[in-house]
Each structure stands twice: as structure tokens, then as C-alpha cells.
Amino acid sequence: MRYLPTITILLLTLAACGRSEPNQGNTGNEKSPTGSLSGSSATPTPSASLPHSQQGIPEQGIPVSMRGRWGLVPADCKKGRSDAKGLMIVSPTTITFYESVGQISDINSSSDDKLDAQFAFSGEGMNWNRDVTFQLRDGGETLLRTDADADESASSRFTYKRCSN
């Protein structure tokens, strides 16, 4: 029952976007190779300043410029693939991977091209917290994700390309 609020927020977020995307992407625990994708999409819209709510979670959440579908390799962006383990879906308050979901719990700093935030993850029967930094590059077509482990002794870096479809 303690996960009901997180699930409810996820479902409401998906409903508000008008899509029902499957829970896809990687867990961030695997060391995945970086990939590049061809093609481009429209320039992302910059986000407004991020006012904080009473719980410390910004009302605007993840900047608009970072939201959408991102792939580690070109095949991750093909809709309907059941093996798109490098797909990351960024919504206003969550990042969704193949077998896990990260719910934003606090934002340390945010701008249109960089986010440093803490996420509460769940997946495959486990729960964990992780600091995640997103950095936009290449005019918003490349997203660098750096995950810091809870003990801050190790980090993982992933390079995503914006999915055009």
C-alpha cells in the first residue's frame, strides 16, 4: 500500500500526457554502451522557472526541454519493440526504464539544459534512491545522464539521443 501514491502519480502523469507508454528502458544498473541515433526532432520548448511545492518537489518537475523518449541506440526508439532496454521515457516527475521507474523526490538545481535531482526508484521488487544529473547537448538532441550511487563512491554515465518518433 505504501507504493499506491507513486503508482497513482505515474498513472495520472501518463493520462495527462495523453499516452499510455509501456514501462520500458534500462534500470540504470547495467553498464550499457552509448549509442547515437540519426534524425532529429523539433527544438524542445524551454521550461519555466521551477517553483517548489510544500514537499520540496517542484511543481514543474523535470524541465520541458528534457521530457520525451530517449534511446541509447537507434533500435530503442522504434515503437512496439519489446526489447528496447535502452529506452528512457522522461515525464514531468518520472523517468521510466525497461524494468524500473524513478519518481523525482527532490531537485538540487535545475535549468533548461541541466538538472541535478534525487529520484526514488522501484523495479523488479526492489527500491533504491539515486542522485541523477541530466545535461542537454547538441541543441537538445543529446541527453547525458549521470547516476551517482547512494554511497557517492561510483557513478555511471549514459548518452541518449532524442527519439524522433
LINVEN-V145656 format. One record per helix or strand. SS is the DSSP state (@ for helix, = for strand). FROM is the first residue (numbers start at 1). LEN is the number of residues. If there is no record, write none. Layout:
SS,FROM,LEN + SS,FROM,LEN
//
This chain:
@,4,14 + =,52,1 + =,58,1 + @,64,3 + =,68,4 + @,74,4 + =,87,4 + =,94,3 + =,101,10 + =,114,10 + =,126,12 + @,138,3 + =,142,7 + =,155,8
//
